[in-house]
Amino acid sequence: MIIELTPIEAWADFWKWMRQPEQAAEWAGLTRAEKQYLYKAEIHAKAGRLGFERIHALLTKYAPARYEFRTAVILHT
């Protein structure tokens, strides 16, 4: 199934997915610094300061098979 999300919606989905019990092994495999960086990203997301580039980098690094980024230009005439 394909679901289109905004970047911030994708981050919210990633954060929820990553913290599920099924992902416990993957979460445990992260270094302390990586976990802290992800927690900081969540804090920035809640404050409205998590941008596209950072979301793209994080999701591409930690869940490349789960998320695909596409760019679209729409012309309204």
Secondary structure, DSSP 4 states (H G I P E B T S, - for coil): ------HHHHHHHHHHHHTSGGGHHHHHTS-HHHHHHHHHHHHHHHTT---HHHHHHHHHHH-TTT-----------
